[in-house]
Each structure stands twice: as C-alpha cells, then as structure tokens.
Amino acid sequence: ASVRDVDLSMKLGAGHPMGPLHLADYVGLDTCLFIMEGWVKDFPDERAFVVPDILREKVKKNELGRKTGKGFYNWDGDKQGDPIEL
C-alpha cells in the first residue's frame, strides 16, 4: 500500500484525525525509532513490537519527517506536502 493509502485508510476506517505515517512524520521518525527500540528492549517477547526496516533506513538517511523536511511526506515547515513514493 502507498503512504497515502495507509493514512487515508486509518483516517476513514478507524476515525483517526491523521494517519499513522503522517503522525510519525509530525512527531519525528527519530523519536518514533527511539520509542520503538525501547519497547523492543523492555518487552522482548512481545511480537507486536517490531521496528520496521523502513523506519531505520529513513532515520539513517536523516529523513526525520517534519523537522528535516522529508520523511514519509515532504514538508515545508509545518505544512505537509505530497507523500514520498516508497
């Protein structure tokens, strides 16, 4: 699924005010990675806590979302632009 499809599905299907990839970009992908790595460390037997490879790749490339202008979306300051094609 595309970035746009994932976010639109969660907005329309689950009633979320923004999709999970938009939210991750807004918070910061480095922050999301830090939180997820903590969950994996603290709950090693919980199979739901897995860090997606794409998150590690984006952080490694300094594509942190809103704070760097690029993540799952392009950003112009606080204004969300078009999604990145994966």
WOSUL-V638595 format. One record per residue. N is the residue number from 1. RES is the residue in one letter. PSI is psi in whole degrees, -180 to 180 (* if undefined). Layout:
BEGIN
N:RES:PSI ; N:RES:PSI
END
This chain:
BEGIN
1:A:150 ; 2:S:165 ; 3:V:-47 ; 4:R:-43 ; 5:D:-42 ; 6:V:-50 ; 7:D:-43 ; 8:L:-39 ; 9:S:-43 ; 10:M:-33 ; 11:K:-50 ; 12:L:-39 ; 13:G:-32 ; 14:A:-3 ; 15:G:20 ; 16:H:144 ; 17:P:-25 ; 18:M:155 ; 19:G:165 ; 20:P:-32 ; 21:L:-37 ; 22:H:-46 ; 23:L:-43 ; 24:A:-44 ; 25:D:-42 ; 26:Y:-43 ; 27:V:-40 ; 28:G:124 ; 29:L:-29 ; 30:D:-38 ; 31:T:-43 ; 32:C:-42 ; 33:L:-45 ; 34:F:-46 ; 35:I:-47 ; 36:M:-39 ; 37:E:-35 ; 38:G:-43 ; 39:W:-43 ; 40:V:-43 ; 41:K:-44 ; 42:D:-26 ; 43:F:67 ; 44:P:-22 ; 45:D:-3 ; 46:E:109 ; 47:R:-15 ; 48:A:-21 ; 49:F:91 ; 50:V:133 ; 51:V:119 ; 52:P:141 ; 53:D:-38 ; 54:I:-33 ; 55:L:-46 ; 56:R:-42 ; 57:E:-45 ; 58:K:-41 ; 59:V:-42 ; 60:K:-35 ; 61:K:5 ; 62:N:31 ; 63:E:85 ; 64:L:4 ; 65:G:-141 ; 66:R:-40 ; 67:K:-22 ; 68:T:-3 ; 69:G:-2 ; 70:K:136 ; 71:G:-113 ; 72:F:-18 ; 73:Y:161 ; 74:N:145 ; 75:W:145 ; 76:D:92 ; 77:G:-125 ; 78:D:3 ; 79:K:118 ; 80:Q:133 ; 81:G:-154 ; 82:D:150 ; 83:P:155 ; 84:I:137 ; 85:E:126 ; 86:L:*
END
